[in-house]
């Protein structure tokens, strides 16, 4: 049976166009883009073109783009780099529901002696912005908030946050983790008022191991480590030019396809929710309403009624190709069969593993995950009942 990948919030299949760019540059490039000889200059040209291509897709200047090793590094460079460049005593406001990369950066900032405030959310994962109004002027260096939550899909009101920060006399910088948002909701950074934004190529059909940090002109950051001075001195280390070129291709395509893809994903997600609710009447939707404007179009997060159920997340796409990573069970076999059949109808392309040995290993891993989900269900259910993100009815 075709194996279909529904967890696109974790990673996405490599786009054929991005793969072609990667292989092309891998075959023809052999130089270090920091070298002055012919091979190095050729690599530099490709790197510069990728930076221009990425900047154009995001609506910013190429000098405002920094390439990193992934979304986690981009987030850490934005948060910790900003705080290290800021006067001592100034702190950070973030949220309790950031990606673990953002939560980890906040913990490191706190360990370094910076004040950190973590805002809460309501039952739908929406921010309680009063904390930004209550903070005294002069005590903040940075506010760091996701554009969209990777678990329940809540899209946060970035324009409203920017407006609130601009009204403050101290005007703290604003960083947004936009890893889950790019290619799913419209983003024009140059018009947004955002100072720093983090992205990851493999979330939108690009290669693993490439991150992007947008840094508005004039924003001061301190590098996290020292080295050769690459990426305007902010990210030392030889750039992976073939992967960066492929990432730029993926970003350009994802941005261009955002509107039609979002409409398609929203319809598929609504249909999946409808069918789940028909088969499991007690299933509960987490996050905003299924048709809410502030919900990622590709993300569905539900709580299942059985006492040993785990949280289930399916981030849908018409280009599903690989094995799903199940996280939940109500009627385990029925739900698993239903999701597979639904995805088979939704997808336009599916690929069966060519090797039986690989297929057997994947099947074994899948079975183990379902068993693990069943055995750890009670623990996860207790954890879910105490989380800030309470299920909405």
Short mmCIF file of the C-alpha atoms (twelve columns), coordinates in Angstrom:
data_MODEL
# 
_entry.id   MODEL 
# 
loop_
_atom_site.group_PDB 
_atom_site.id 
_atom_site.type_symbol 
_atom_site.label_atom_id 
_atom_site.label_alt_id 
_atom_site.label_comp_id 
_atom_site.label_asym_id 
_atom_site.label_seq_id 
_atom_site.Cartn_x 
_atom_site.Cartn_y 
_atom_site.Cartn_z 
_atom_site.pdbx_PDB_model_num 
ATOM 1   C CA . UNK A 1   0.000   0.000  0.000   1 
ATOM 2   C CA . UNK A 2   1.353   3.500  -0.755  1 
ATOM 3   C CA . UNK A 3   2.938   5.166  2.242   1 
ATOM 4   C CA . UNK A 4   1.733   8.743  2.676   1 
ATOM 5   C CA . UNK A 5   3.348   11.536 4.682   1 
ATOM 6   C CA . UNK A 6   0.817   13.686 6.543   1 
ATOM 7   C CA . UNK A 7   3.174   15.446 8.989   1 
ATOM 8   C CA . UNK A 8   4.316   18.373 6.870   1 
ATOM 9   C CA . UNK A 9   4.725   20.526 9.977   1 
ATOM 10  C CA . UNK A 10  7.687   18.304 10.830  1 
ATOM 11  C CA . UNK A 11  9.262   18.174 7.361   1 
ATOM 12  C CA . UNK A 12  8.240   18.105 3.719   1 
ATOM 13  C CA . UNK A 13  9.361   16.034 0.735   1 
ATOM 14  C CA . UNK A 14  12.061  17.690 -1.354  1 
ATOM 15  C CA . UNK A 15  10.552  19.509 -4.321  1 
ATOM 16  C CA . UNK A 16  11.721  18.095 -7.668  1 
ATOM 17  C CA . UNK A 17  12.774  21.589 -8.753  1 
ATOM 18  C CA . UNK A 18  14.855  22.087 -5.613  1 
ATOM 19  C CA . UNK A 19  16.417  18.649 -6.029  1 
ATOM 20  C CA . UNK A 20  17.394  19.475 -9.618  1 
ATOM 21  C CA . UNK A 21  19.048  22.721 -8.494  1 
ATOM 22  C CA . UNK A 22  20.891  20.944 -5.685  1 
ATOM 23  C CA . UNK A 23  22.286  18.225 -7.941  1 
ATOM 24  C CA . UNK A 24  23.213  20.708 -10.653 1 
ATOM 25  C CA . UNK A 25  25.228  22.903 -8.282  1 
ATOM 26  C CA . UNK A 26  26.675  19.900 -6.470  1 
ATOM 27  C CA . UNK A 27  28.046  18.584 -9.764  1 
ATOM 28  C CA . UNK A 28  29.476  21.811 -11.108 1 
ATOM 29  C CA . UNK A 29  30.671  23.642 -7.987  1 
ATOM 30  C CA . UNK A 30  33.799  22.684 -6.117  1 
ATOM 31  C CA . UNK A 31  35.016  25.930 -4.606  1 
ATOM 32  C CA . UNK A 32  34.652  27.687 -1.273  1 
ATOM 33  C CA . UNK A 33  32.598  30.870 -1.789  1 
ATOM 34  C CA . UNK A 34  35.068  32.747 0.432   1 
ATOM 35  C CA . UNK A 35  38.008  31.880 -1.853  1 
ATOM 36  C CA . UNK A 36  39.262  34.372 -4.455  1 
ATOM 37  C CA . UNK A 37  40.234  31.858 -7.155  1 
ATOM 38  C CA . UNK A 38  37.951  30.953 -10.067 1 
ATOM 39  C CA . UNK A 39  36.180  28.045 -8.332  1 
ATOM 40  C CA . UNK A 40  35.535  30.162 -5.275  1 
ATOM 41  C CA . UNK A 41  34.212  33.066 -7.316  1 
ATOM 42  C CA . UNK A 42  31.852  30.713 -9.171  1 
ATOM 43  C CA . UNK A 43  30.473  29.458 -5.855  1 
ATOM 44  C CA . UNK A 44  30.135  33.046 -4.640  1 
ATOM 45  C CA . UNK A 45  28.035  33.964 -7.676  1 
ATOM 46  C CA . UNK A 46  25.621  31.099 -6.962  1 
ATOM 47  C CA . UNK A 47  25.435  32.062 -3.279  1 
ATOM 48  C CA . UNK A 48  24.741  35.709 -4.088  1 
ATOM 49  C CA . UNK A 49  22.047  34.761 -6.588  1 
ATOM 50  C CA . UNK A 50  20.389  32.506 -3.993  1 
ATOM 51  C CA . UNK A 51  20.410  35.359 -1.501  1 
ATOM 52  C CA . UNK A 52  18.826  37.706 -4.049  1 
ATOM 53  C CA . UNK A 53  16.231  35.087 -4.985  1 
ATOM 54  C CA . UNK A 54  15.291  34.508 -1.334  1 
ATOM 55  C CA . UNK A 55  15.129  38.219 -0.583  1 
ATOM 56  C CA . UNK A 56  12.914  38.909 -3.594  1 
ATOM 57  C CA . UNK A 57  10.476  36.180 -2.542  1 
ATOM 58  C CA . UNK A 58  10.263  37.632 0.964   1 
ATOM 59  C CA . UNK A 59  10.067  41.244 -0.197  1 
ATOM 60  C CA . UNK A 60  13.290  42.411 1.466   1 
ATOM 61  C CA . UNK A 61  16.831  43.453 0.476   1 
ATOM 62  C CA . UNK A 62  19.444  40.766 -0.111  1 
ATOM 63  C CA . UNK A 63  21.713  42.286 2.555   1 
ATOM 64  C CA . UNK A 64  19.015  41.477 5.101   1 
ATOM 65  C CA . UNK A 65  19.227  37.705 4.509   1 
ATOM 66  C CA . UNK A 66  21.511  35.472 6.607   1 
ATOM 67  C CA . UNK A 67  21.835  31.765 5.824   1 
ATOM 68  C CA . UNK A 68  22.185  29.345 8.746   1 
ATOM 69  C CA . UNK A 69  22.045  25.595 9.344   1 
ATOM 70  C CA . UNK A 70  18.317  25.524 10.114  1 
ATOM 71  C CA . UNK A 71  15.381  27.107 11.867  1 
ATOM 72  C CA . UNK A 72  16.779  26.378 15.334  1 
ATOM 73  C CA . UNK A 73  20.019  28.238 14.644  1 
ATOM 74  C CA . UNK A 74  18.140  31.137 13.049  1 
ATOM 75  C CA . UNK A 75  15.939  31.463 16.143  1 
ATOM 76  C CA . UNK A 76  18.906  31.301 18.515  1 
ATOM 77  C CA . UNK A 77  20.877  33.832 16.478  1 
ATOM 78  C CA . UNK A 78  17.921  36.211 16.496  1 
ATOM 79  C CA . UNK A 79  17.055  35.882 20.192  1 
ATOM 80  C CA . UNK A 80  20.462  35.430 21.806  1 
ATOM 81  C CA . UNK A 81  22.269  37.586 19.262  1 
ATOM 82  C CA . UNK A 82  19.877  40.459 19.952  1 
ATOM 83  C CA . UNK A 83  20.137  40.131 23.732  1 
ATOM 84  C CA . UNK A 84  23.929  39.888 23.660  1 
ATOM 85  C CA . UNK A 85  24.070  43.103 21.648  1 
ATOM 86  C CA . UNK A 86  21.622  44.888 23.985  1 
ATOM 87  C CA . UNK A 87  22.499  46.724 27.214  1 
ATOM 88  C CA . UNK A 88  22.554  44.581 30.342  1 
ATOM 89  C CA . UNK A 89  19.323  44.398 32.284  1 
ATOM 90  C CA . UNK A 90  17.048  44.479 29.260  1 
ATOM 91  C CA . UNK A 91  14.954  41.354 28.892  1 
ATOM 92  C CA . UNK A 92  12.822  39.187 26.636  1 
ATOM 93  C CA . UNK A 93  9.079   38.652 26.278  1 
ATOM 94  C CA . UNK A 94  8.048   35.434 24.555  1 
ATOM 95  C CA . UNK A 95  5.231   32.888 24.904  1 
ATOM 96  C CA . UNK A 96  4.671   29.591 26.667  1 
ATOM 97  C CA . UNK A 97  3.820   27.856 23.391  1 
ATOM 98  C CA . UNK A 98  6.850   28.584 21.228  1 
ATOM 99  C CA . UNK A 99  8.610   25.810 19.352  1 
ATOM 100 C CA . UNK A 100 11.195  24.076 21.537  1 
ATOM 101 C CA . UNK A 101 13.911  26.053 19.730  1 
ATOM 102 C CA . UNK A 102 12.353  29.299 20.934  1 
ATOM 103 C CA . UNK A 103 11.777  27.949 24.428  1 
ATOM 104 C CA . UNK A 104 15.381  26.769 24.542  1 
ATOM 105 C CA . UNK A 105 16.709  30.160 23.491  1 
ATOM 106 C CA . UNK A 106 14.631  31.797 26.238  1 
ATOM 107 C CA . UNK A 107 16.049  29.392 28.820  1 
ATOM 108 C CA . UNK A 108 19.599  30.217 27.742  1 
ATOM 109 C CA . UNK A 109 18.828  33.932 27.964  1 
ATOM 110 C CA . UNK A 110 17.431  33.453 31.461  1 
ATOM 111 C CA . UNK A 111 20.481  31.452 32.515  1 
ATOM 112 C CA . UNK A 112 22.650  34.337 31.299  1 
ATOM 113 C CA . UNK A 113 20.814  36.681 33.655  1 
ATOM 114 C CA . UNK A 114 18.304  38.256 31.288  1 
ATOM 115 C CA . UNK A 115 14.735  38.777 32.577  1 
ATOM 116 C CA . UNK A 116 12.313  36.580 30.625  1 
ATOM 117 C CA . UNK A 117 8.508   36.798 30.597  1 
ATOM 118 C CA . UNK A 118 6.465   34.031 28.962  1 
ATOM 119 C CA . UNK A 119 2.971   35.070 27.915  1 
ATOM 120 C CA . UNK A 120 0.107   32.617 28.154  1 
ATOM 121 C CA . UNK A 121 -2.583  31.686 25.643  1 
ATOM 122 C CA . UNK A 122 -6.281  30.916 25.825  1 
ATOM 123 C CA . UNK A 123 -8.010  27.619 25.057  1 
ATOM 124 C CA . UNK A 124 -7.657  28.168 21.309  1 
ATOM 125 C CA . UNK A 125 -3.959  28.972 21.555  1 
ATOM 126 C CA . UNK A 126 -4.523  32.705 21.084  1 
ATOM 127 C CA . UNK A 127 -2.172  35.103 22.825  1 
ATOM 128 C CA . UNK A 128 -3.058  37.213 25.822  1 
ATOM 129 C CA . UNK A 129 -1.398  40.448 24.709  1 
ATOM 130 C CA . UNK A 130 -2.032  42.396 27.925  1 
ATOM 131 C CA . UNK A 131 1.467   41.455 29.082  1 
ATOM 132 C CA . UNK A 132 2.948   43.631 26.358  1 
ATOM 133 C CA . UNK A 133 0.918   46.576 27.600  1 
ATOM 134 C CA . UNK A 134 1.783   45.975 31.274  1 
ATOM 135 C CA . UNK A 135 5.547   45.814 30.835  1 
ATOM 136 C CA . UNK A 136 7.262   49.047 31.902  1 
ATOM 137 C CA . UNK A 137 8.999   51.074 29.218  1 
ATOM 138 C CA . UNK A 138 12.728  50.650 29.119  1 
ATOM 139 C CA . UNK A 139 12.970  47.073 30.408  1 
ATOM 140 C CA . UNK A 140 12.647  45.172 27.117  1 
ATOM 141 C CA . UNK A 141 15.201  44.453 24.412  1 
ATOM 142 C CA . UNK A 142 13.204  41.915 22.395  1 
ATOM 143 C CA . UNK A 143 9.775   40.355 21.927  1 
ATOM 144 C CA . UNK A 144 9.865   36.935 20.232  1 
ATOM 145 C CA . UNK A 145 6.585   35.325 19.159  1 
ATOM 146 C CA . UNK A 146 5.740   32.664 16.584  1 
ATOM 147 C CA . UNK A 147 3.830   33.714 13.504  1 
ATOM 148 C CA . UNK A 148 2.000   30.373 13.642  1 
ATOM 149 C CA . UNK A 149 2.008   27.563 16.170  1 
ATOM 150 C CA . UNK A 150 3.396   24.274 14.901  1 
ATOM 151 C CA . UNK A 151 1.133   22.091 17.078  1 
ATOM 152 C CA . UNK A 152 -2.423  23.459 16.929  1 
ATOM 153 C CA . UNK A 153 -1.936  25.847 14.004  1 
ATOM 154 C CA . UNK A 154 -2.960  29.121 15.667  1 
ATOM 155 C CA . UNK A 155 -1.799  32.107 13.600  1 
ATOM 156 C CA . UNK A 156 -0.801  34.985 15.862  1 
ATOM 157 C CA . UNK A 157 -1.679  38.633 15.059  1 
ATOM 158 C CA . UNK A 158 1.768   39.849 14.008  1 
ATOM 159 C CA . UNK A 159 0.520   43.236 12.677  1 
ATOM 160 C CA . UNK A 160 -1.243  43.885 16.004  1 
ATOM 161 C CA . UNK A 161 1.885   42.948 17.954  1 
ATOM 162 C CA . UNK A 162 4.008   45.281 15.817  1 
ATOM 163 C CA . UNK A 163 1.476   48.050 16.407  1 
ATOM 164 C CA . UNK A 164 1.622   47.556 20.176  1 
ATOM 165 C CA . UNK A 165 5.411   47.585 20.208  1 
ATOM 166 C CA . UNK A 166 5.616   50.709 18.069  1 
ATOM 167 C CA . UNK A 167 3.382   52.474 20.589  1 
ATOM 168 C CA . UNK A 168 5.883   51.823 23.371  1 
ATOM 169 C CA . UNK A 169 8.417   54.587 24.035  1 
ATOM 170 C CA . UNK A 170 11.283  52.077 24.294  1 
ATOM 171 C CA . UNK A 171 10.346  50.350 20.969  1 
ATOM 172 C CA . UNK A 172 11.786  46.859 21.668  1 
ATOM 173 C CA . UNK A 173 12.796  44.764 18.670  1 
ATOM 174 C CA . UNK A 174 10.402  42.108 17.423  1 
ATOM 175 C CA . UNK A 175 11.425  38.632 16.241  1 
ATOM 176 C CA . UNK A 176 8.984   36.105 14.840  1 
ATOM 177 C CA . UNK A 177 9.548   32.407 14.310  1 
ATOM 178 C CA . UNK A 178 7.881   32.113 10.906  1 
ATOM 179 C CA . UNK A 179 9.063   28.567 10.190  1 
ATOM 180 C CA . UNK A 180 5.528   27.163 9.989   1 
ATOM 181 C CA . UNK A 181 4.019   30.213 8.300   1 
ATOM 182 C CA . UNK A 182 6.084   30.628 5.136   1 
ATOM 183 C CA . UNK A 183 4.298   29.095 2.173   1 
ATOM 184 C CA . UNK A 184 1.115   28.606 4.211   1 
ATOM 185 C CA . UNK A 185 -0.004  32.166 4.945   1 
ATOM 186 C CA . UNK A 186 0.937   35.332 3.019   1 
ATOM 187 C CA . UNK A 187 4.098   37.034 4.312   1 
ATOM 188 C CA . UNK A 188 5.647   40.297 3.091   1 
ATOM 189 C CA . UNK A 189 8.388   41.064 5.555   1 
ATOM 190 C CA . UNK A 190 9.354   44.391 4.062   1 
ATOM 191 C CA . UNK A 191 5.891   45.759 4.822   1 
ATOM 192 C CA . UNK A 192 5.352   44.013 8.159   1 
ATOM 193 C CA . UNK A 193 7.433   46.068 10.585  1 
ATOM 194 C CA . UNK A 194 9.122   42.872 11.817  1 
ATOM 195 C CA . UNK A 195 12.788  43.294 12.804  1 
ATOM 196 C CA . UNK A 196 13.872  39.638 12.733  1 
ATOM 197 C CA . UNK A 197 12.264  36.515 11.259  1 
ATOM 198 C CA . UNK A 198 13.374  32.884 11.157  1 
ATOM 199 C CA . UNK A 199 12.664  30.280 8.471   1 
ATOM 200 C CA . UNK A 200 13.608  26.692 7.617   1 
ATOM 201 C CA . UNK A 201 13.941  25.380 4.068   1 
ATOM 202 C CA . UNK A 202 12.839  21.805 4.722   1 
ATOM 203 C CA . UNK A 203 9.394   22.963 5.896   1 
ATOM 204 C CA . UNK A 204 8.465   24.055 2.378   1 
ATOM 205 C CA . UNK A 205 10.066  21.549 0.041   1 
ATOM 206 C CA . UNK A 206 13.686  22.602 0.415   1 
ATOM 207 C CA . UNK A 207 16.636  20.568 1.680   1 
ATOM 208 C CA . UNK A 208 17.391  19.765 5.286   1 
ATOM 209 C CA . UNK A 209 20.137  21.778 6.922   1 
ATOM 210 C CA . UNK A 210 19.384  25.265 5.574   1 
ATOM 211 C CA . UNK A 211 17.864  28.015 7.686   1 
ATOM 212 C CA . UNK A 212 17.177  31.644 6.854   1 
ATOM 213 C CA . UNK A 213 17.247  34.648 9.149   1 
ATOM 214 C CA . UNK A 214 15.799  37.961 8.050   1 
ATOM 215 C CA . UNK A 215 17.504  40.867 9.835   1 
ATOM 216 C CA . UNK A 216 16.169  44.334 9.112   1 
ATOM 217 C CA . UNK A 217 18.814  46.873 8.187   1 
ATOM 218 C CA . UNK A 218 20.181  48.573 11.273  1 
ATOM 219 C CA . UNK A 219 19.354  45.759 13.718  1 
ATOM 220 C CA . UNK A 220 22.413  44.863 15.769  1 
ATOM 221 C CA . UNK A 221 23.169  41.210 16.528  1 
ATOM 222 C CA . UNK A 222 26.123  39.576 18.233  1 
ATOM 223 C CA . UNK A 223 27.320  36.323 16.622  1 
ATOM 224 C CA . UNK A 224 26.902  33.160 18.660  1 
ATOM 225 C CA . UNK A 225 30.413  31.966 17.794  1 
ATOM 226 C CA . UNK A 226 33.560  33.199 16.084  1 
ATOM 227 C CA . UNK A 227 35.219  32.046 12.883  1 
ATOM 228 C CA . UNK A 228 35.764  33.099 9.313   1 
ATOM 229 C CA . UNK A 229 33.340  36.002 9.212   1 
ATOM 230 C CA . UNK A 230 30.859  34.550 6.730   1 
ATOM 231 C CA . UNK A 231 27.277  35.844 6.492   1 
ATOM 232 C CA . UNK A 232 28.221  39.417 7.418   1 
ATOM 233 C CA . UNK A 233 30.152  38.105 10.406  1 
ATOM 234 C CA . UNK A 234 27.011  36.705 12.017  1 
ATOM 235 C CA . UNK A 235 27.306  33.054 11.039  1 
ATOM 236 C CA . UNK A 236 30.909  31.859 10.630  1 
ATOM 237 C CA . UNK A 237 31.422  28.680 8.628   1 
ATOM 238 C CA . UNK A 238 31.638  27.762 4.958   1 
ATOM 239 C CA . UNK A 239 28.211  27.993 3.349   1 
ATOM 240 C CA . UNK A 240 26.632  24.886 1.822   1 
ATOM 241 C CA . UNK A 241 26.103  26.524 -1.566  1 
ATOM 242 C CA . UNK A 242 24.255  23.701 -3.395  1 
ATOM 243 C CA . UNK A 243 21.770  23.309 -0.520  1 
ATOM 244 C CA . UNK A 244 21.310  27.072 -0.192  1 
ATOM 245 C CA . UNK A 245 20.609  27.360 -3.927  1 
ATOM 246 C CA . UNK A 246 18.013  24.595 -3.631  1 
ATOM 247 C CA . UNK A 247 16.501  26.314 -0.583  1 
ATOM 248 C CA . UNK A 248 16.151  29.581 -2.501  1 
ATOM 249 C CA . UNK A 249 14.331  27.712 -5.276  1 
ATOM 250 C CA . UNK A 250 11.945  26.145 -2.753  1 
ATOM 251 C CA . UNK A 251 11.241  29.466 -1.031  1 
ATOM 252 C CA . UNK A 252 10.458  31.170 -4.327  1 
ATOM 253 C CA . UNK A 253 8.056   28.399 -5.372  1 
ATOM 254 C CA . UNK A 254 6.388   28.152 -1.967  1 
ATOM 255 C CA . UNK A 255 5.721   31.872 -1.782  1 
ATOM 256 C CA . UNK A 256 4.341   31.952 -5.333  1 
ATOM 257 C CA . UNK A 257 2.003   29.026 -4.576  1 
ATOM 258 C CA . UNK A 258 0.803   30.217 -1.162  1 
ATOM 259 C CA . UNK A 259 -2.683  31.423 -2.088  1 
ATOM 260 C CA . UNK A 260 -3.876  28.479 -4.238  1 
ATOM 261 C CA . UNK A 261 -2.192  25.895 -2.008  1 
ATOM 262 C CA . UNK A 262 -3.672  27.392 1.148   1 
ATOM 263 C CA . UNK A 263 -7.171  27.185 -0.321  1 
ATOM 264 C CA . UNK A 264 -6.639  23.542 -1.281  1 
ATOM 265 C CA . UNK A 265 -5.170  22.608 2.105   1 
ATOM 266 C CA . UNK A 266 -7.966  24.380 3.962   1 
ATOM 267 C CA . UNK A 267 -10.596 22.385 2.066   1 
ATOM 268 C CA . UNK A 268 -8.776  19.090 2.687   1 
ATOM 269 C CA . UNK A 269 -8.297  19.844 6.379   1 
ATOM 270 C CA . UNK A 270 -11.957 20.761 6.804   1 
ATOM 271 C CA . UNK A 271 -12.976 17.519 5.077   1 
ATOM 272 C CA . UNK A 272 -10.664 15.463 7.286   1 
ATOM 273 C CA . UNK A 273 -12.113 17.102 10.405  1 
ATOM 274 C CA . UNK A 274 -15.653 16.484 9.121   1 
ATOM 275 C CA . UNK A 275 -14.964 12.806 8.458   1 
ATOM 276 C CA . UNK A 276 -13.205 12.322 11.805  1 
ATOM 277 C CA . UNK A 277 -16.146 13.894 13.619  1 
ATOM 278 C CA . UNK A 278 -18.598 11.641 11.773  1 
ATOM 279 C CA . UNK A 279 -16.700 8.499  12.791  1 
ATOM 280 C CA . UNK A 280 -15.674 9.631  16.286  1 
ATOM 281 C CA . UNK A 281 -18.416 11.989 17.565  1 
ATOM 282 C CA . UNK A 282 -16.550 12.771 20.796  1 
ATOM 283 C CA . UNK A 283 -13.378 13.919 19.036  1 
ATOM 284 C CA . UNK A 284 -12.448 17.467 20.028  1 
ATOM 285 C CA . UNK A 285 -10.769 20.100 17.902  1 
ATOM 286 C CA . UNK A 286 -7.764  21.895 19.392  1 
ATOM 287 C CA . UNK A 287 -6.944  25.442 18.390  1 
ATOM 288 C CA . UNK A 288 -9.181  27.901 16.532  1 
ATOM 289 C CA . UNK A 289 -12.351 26.823 14.746  1 
ATOM 290 C CA . UNK A 290 -11.770 24.806 11.595  1 
ATOM 291 C CA . UNK A 291 -12.876 27.724 9.398   1 
ATOM 292 C CA . UNK A 292 -11.179 30.466 11.436  1 
ATOM 293 C CA . UNK A 293 -8.956  32.930 9.610   1 
ATOM 294 C CA . UNK A 294 -6.295  32.614 12.311  1 
ATOM 295 C CA . UNK A 295 -5.736  28.897 11.746  1 
ATOM 296 C CA . UNK A 296 -3.004  27.440 9.533   1 
ATOM 297 C CA . UNK A 297 -4.747  25.999 6.473   1 
ATOM 298 C CA . UNK A 298 -2.806  22.722 6.575   1 
ATOM 299 C CA . UNK A 299 -2.941  21.876 10.285  1 
ATOM 300 C CA . UNK A 300 -5.413  19.751 12.228  1 
ATOM 301 C CA . UNK A 301 -4.916  18.937 15.917  1 
ATOM 302 C CA . UNK A 302 -7.512  16.859 17.760  1 
ATOM 303 C CA . UNK A 303 -7.995  15.157 21.113  1 
ATOM 304 C CA . UNK A 304 -9.545  11.710 21.054  1 
ATOM 305 C CA . UNK A 305 -11.994 10.565 23.734  1 
ATOM 306 C CA . UNK A 306 -10.458 7.281  24.916  1 
ATOM 307 C CA . UNK A 307 -8.460  7.412  28.119  1 
ATOM 308 C CA . UNK A 308 -5.366  6.000  26.425  1 
ATOM 309 C CA . UNK A 309 -5.459  8.392  23.469  1 
ATOM 310 C CA . UNK A 310 -2.552  10.591 22.504  1 
ATOM 311 C CA . UNK A 311 -2.799  13.897 20.688  1 
ATOM 312 C CA . UNK A 312 -3.197  13.529 16.939  1 
ATOM 313 C CA . UNK A 313 -1.827  16.010 14.445  1 
ATOM 314 C CA . UNK A 314 -2.113  15.757 10.687  1 
ATOM 315 C CA . UNK A 315 -0.617  18.493 8.553   1 
ATOM 316 C CA . UNK A 316 -2.046  17.871 5.130   1 
ATOM 317 C CA . UNK A 317 -0.685  18.296 1.637   1 
ATOM 318 C CA . UNK A 318 -1.596  17.142 -1.852  1 
ATOM 319 C CA . UNK A 319 2.008   16.092 -2.338  1 
ATOM 320 C CA . UNK A 320 1.987   13.465 0.428   1 
ATOM 321 C CA . UNK A 321 4.424   10.685 -0.377  1 
ATOM 322 C CA . UNK A 322 6.011   9.016  2.635   1 
ATOM 323 C CA . UNK A 323 4.962   7.038  5.705   1 
ATOM 324 C CA . UNK A 324 2.742   8.869  8.205   1 
ATOM 325 C CA . UNK A 325 3.972   9.297  11.777  1 
ATOM 326 C CA . UNK A 326 0.834   8.462  13.836  1 
ATOM 327 C CA . UNK A 327 0.508   10.073 17.241  1 
ATOM 328 C CA . UNK A 328 -2.965  9.028  18.301  1 
ATOM 329 C CA . UNK A 329 -5.460  6.253  18.740  1 
ATOM 330 C CA . UNK A 330 -9.162  6.044  19.472  1 
ATOM 331 C CA . UNK A 331 -10.247 3.031  17.487  1 
ATOM 332 C CA . UNK A 332 -6.637  2.451  16.412  1 
ATOM 333 C CA . UNK A 333 -7.086  0.227  13.380  1 
ATOM 334 C CA . UNK A 334 -10.181 2.034  12.082  1 
ATOM 335 C CA . UNK A 335 -8.635  5.488  12.427  1 
ATOM 336 C CA . UNK A 336 -5.407  4.332  10.833  1 
ATOM 337 C CA . UNK A 337 -7.273  2.799  7.895   1 
ATOM 338 C CA . UNK A 338 -9.463  5.861  7.492   1 
ATOM 339 C CA . UNK A 339 -6.554  8.312  7.461   1 
ATOM 340 C CA . UNK A 340 -4.705  6.218  4.906   1 
ATOM 341 C CA . UNK A 341 -7.742  5.983  2.635   1 
ATOM 342 C CA . UNK A 342 -8.474  9.693  3.009   1 
ATOM 343 C CA . UNK A 343 -4.908  10.631 2.136   1 
ATOM 344 C CA . UNK A 344 -4.947  8.319  -0.863  1 
ATOM 345 C CA . UNK A 345 -7.962  10.200 -2.214  1 
ATOM 346 C CA . UNK A 346 -6.434  13.581 -1.450  1 
ATOM 347 C CA . UNK A 347 -2.997  13.005 -2.900  1 
ATOM 348 C CA . UNK A 348 -2.095  13.279 -6.550  1 
ATOM 349 C CA . UNK A 349 1.174   11.422 -6.207  1 
ATOM 350 C CA . UNK A 350 2.274   8.550  -3.984  1 
ATOM 351 C CA . UNK A 351 5.424   6.503  -3.965  1 
ATOM 352 C CA . UNK A 352 5.815   2.923  -2.766  1 
ATOM 353 C CA . UNK A 353 9.178   1.987  -1.269  1 
ATOM 354 C CA . UNK A 354 11.178  0.144  -3.899  1 
ATOM 355 C CA . UNK A 355 12.888  -2.189 -1.460  1 
ATOM 356 C CA . UNK A 356 10.967  -4.843 0.429   1 
ATOM 357 C CA . UNK A 357 13.573  -4.756 3.208   1 
ATOM 358 C CA . UNK A 358 13.017  -1.026 3.603   1 
ATOM 359 C CA . UNK A 359 9.261   -1.563 3.555   1 
ATOM 360 C CA . UNK A 360 9.513   -4.163 6.302   1 
ATOM 361 C CA . UNK A 361 11.640  -1.841 8.444   1 
ATOM 362 C CA . UNK A 362 9.209   1.035  7.976   1 
ATOM 363 C CA . UNK A 363 6.270   -1.228 8.801   1 
ATOM 364 C CA . UNK A 364 8.018   -2.423 11.935  1 
ATOM 365 C CA . UNK A 365 8.725   1.179  12.990  1 
ATOM 366 C CA . UNK A 366 5.110   2.142  12.324  1 
ATOM 367 C CA . UNK A 367 3.774   -0.775 14.366  1 
ATOM 368 C CA . UNK A 368 6.150   0.068  17.203  1 
ATOM 369 C CA . UNK A 369 4.967   3.675  17.221  1 
ATOM 370 C CA . UNK A 370 1.305   2.631  17.479  1 
ATOM 371 C CA . UNK A 371 2.166   0.253  20.314  1 
ATOM 372 C CA . UNK A 372 4.188   2.959  22.060  1 
ATOM 373 C CA . UNK A 373 1.307   5.379  21.642  1 
ATOM 374 C CA . UNK A 374 -1.069  2.895  23.274  1 
ATOM 375 C CA . UNK A 375 1.261   2.108  26.168  1 
ATOM 376 C CA . UNK A 376 2.115   5.735  26.932  1 
ATOM 377 C CA . UNK A 377 -1.396  7.046  26.397  1 
ATOM 378 C CA . UNK A 378 -2.285  7.475  30.062  1 
ATOM 379 C CA . UNK A 379 0.812   9.542  30.762  1 
ATOM 380 C CA . UNK A 380 0.243   11.746 27.726  1 
ATOM 381 C CA . UNK A 381 -3.427  12.166 28.538  1 
ATOM 382 C CA . UNK A 382 -2.527  13.437 32.010  1 
ATOM 383 C CA . UNK A 383 0.002   15.818 30.487  1 
ATOM 384 C CA . UNK A 384 -2.535  17.027 27.923  1 
ATOM 385 C CA . UNK A 385 -5.130  17.729 30.582  1 
ATOM 386 C CA . UNK A 386 -2.771  20.159 32.343  1 
ATOM 387 C CA . UNK A 387 -1.453  21.960 29.281  1 
ATOM 388 C CA . UNK A 388 -2.206  25.610 28.556  1 
ATOM 389 C CA . UNK A 389 -3.633  24.633 25.189  1 
ATOM 390 C CA . UNK A 390 -6.916  23.201 26.404  1 
ATOM 391 C CA . UNK A 391 -9.099  21.616 23.726  1 
ATOM 392 C CA . UNK A 392 -11.850 23.761 22.304  1 
ATOM 393 C CA . UNK A 393 -15.318 22.358 21.965  1 
# 
